[in-house]
Amino acid sequence: MLYYFYMTQPWLYTILSVLAVSLVSLIGILALSINQIRLKKILLLLVSFAAGSLLGGAFIHLLPEAFAESEITEIIPFIILLGIVFFFFLEKILCWRHCHIPTSDEHP
């Protein structure tokens, strides 16, 4: 009986983790219950958080591979920082936002 418990334990953890992740994804349904004024206030924050999470996940998975594949590991952080700064200044210089009505309050 004890052997059976230890053999099924990974399956149990797998099922519980999938269930937890699935339940967390349902938090988006709460956005339907928020009124439109409050949703407009927090939407930019939520989109920023989502983009940061995706970028963070990508960097966490890609950086170890970059360090493992490169022979000169001292230059990799400099290249990453240079890319981030380059795109930051590119965004500040271009400063283009999509808008159909140029003078509306919704799209500054």
C-alpha positions as CSV (number, residue, x, y, z in Angstrom):
1,M,0.0,0.0,0.0
2,L,2.8,2.4,0.8
3,Y,4.5,1.6,-2.5
4,Y,1.3,2.4,-4.3
5,F,1.1,5.8,-2.5
6,Y,4.6,6.8,-3.5
7,M,4.1,5.7,-7.1
8,T,0.9,7.8,-7.5
9,Q,2.2,10.8,-5.6
10,P,3.7,12.5,-8.8
11,W,0.3,12.1,-10.5
12,L,-1.4,13.7,-7.5
13,Y,0.9,16.7,-7.6
14,T,0.5,17.0,-11.3
15,I,-3.3,17.0,-11.2
16,L,-3.4,19.4,-8.2
17,S,-1.0,21.9,-10.0
18,V,-3.0,21.8,-13.2
19,L,-6.2,22.4,-11.2
20,A,-4.6,25.3,-9.4
21,V,-3.3,26.9,-12.6
22,S,-6.7,26.4,-14.3
23,L,-8.5,28.1,-11.4
24,V,-6.1,31.0,-11.4
25,S,-6.9,31.6,-15.1
26,L,-10.5,32.0,-14.2
27,I,-9.7,35.2,-12.3
28,G,-10.2,37.0,-15.6
29,I,-13.9,36.4,-15.2
30,L,-13.8,39.0,-12.4
31,A,-13.1,41.6,-15.0
32,L,-16.7,41.1,-16.2
33,S,-18.0,42.2,-12.9
34,I,-16.0,45.5,-12.7
35,N,-17.8,48.5,-14.0
36,Q,-16.4,50.2,-17.1
37,I,-15.0,53.3,-15.4
38,R,-13.0,51.3,-12.9
39,L,-11.9,48.9,-15.7
40,K,-10.5,51.8,-17.7
41,K,-8.4,52.9,-14.8
42,I,-6.8,49.5,-14.1
43,L,-6.6,48.2,-17.6
44,L,-3.2,49.8,-18.4
45,L,-1.8,48.5,-15.2
46,L,-3.1,45.0,-16.0
47,V,-1.7,45.0,-19.5
48,S,1.6,46.3,-18.2
49,F,1.7,43.5,-15.6
50,A,0.9,40.9,-18.3
51,A,3.6,42.2,-20.7
52,G,6.1,42.3,-17.8
53,S,5.2,38.7,-16.8
54,L,5.7,37.5,-20.4
55,L,9.0,39.3,-20.8
56,G,10.2,38.1,-17.4
57,G,9.3,34.5,-18.3
58,A,11.1,34.8,-21.6
59,F,14.3,36.2,-20.0
60,I,14.3,33.6,-17.2
61,H,14.2,30.8,-19.8
62,L,16.5,32.4,-22.4
63,L,19.3,33.8,-20.3
64,P,20.6,30.5,-19.0
65,E,20.8,29.2,-22.6
66,A,22.6,32.3,-23.7
67,F,25.2,31.9,-21.0
68,A,25.6,28.2,-21.7
69,E,26.0,28.7,-25.5
70,S,28.4,31.7,-25.3
71,E,32.1,31.5,-24.7
72,I,32.3,35.1,-23.6
73,T,29.7,35.4,-20.8
74,E,30.9,38.8,-19.6
75,I,29.4,40.6,-22.6
76,I,25.9,39.1,-22.5
77,P,24.4,41.3,-19.7
78,F,25.8,44.4,-21.5
79,I,24.1,43.3,-24.8
80,I,20.8,42.7,-23.0
81,L,20.9,46.1,-21.3
82,L,21.9,47.8,-24.5
83,G,18.8,46.2,-26.3
84,I,16.5,47.3,-23.5
85,V,17.8,50.8,-23.5
86,F,17.7,51.0,-27.3
87,F,14.1,50.0,-27.5
88,F,13.2,52.3,-24.6
89,F,14.6,55.3,-26.4
90,L,13.1,54.1,-29.7
91,E,9.7,54.1,-28.1
92,K,10.2,57.5,-26.5
93,I,11.4,59.0,-29.9
94,L,8.6,57.6,-31.9
95,C,5.8,57.9,-29.3
96,W,3.1,56.7,-31.7
97,R,-0.3,55.6,-30.3
98,H,-3.1,54.2,-32.4
99,C,-6.2,56.4,-32.3
100,H,-9.1,57.0,-34.7
101,I,-10.1,60.3,-33.1
102,P,-7.0,62.4,-32.5
103,T,-8.4,64.7,-29.9
104,S,-10.4,62.3,-27.8
105,D,-9.8,61.9,-24.0
106,E,-9.6,58.1,-24.3
107,H,-6.5,58.2,-26.4
108,P,-4.0,60.8,-25.2
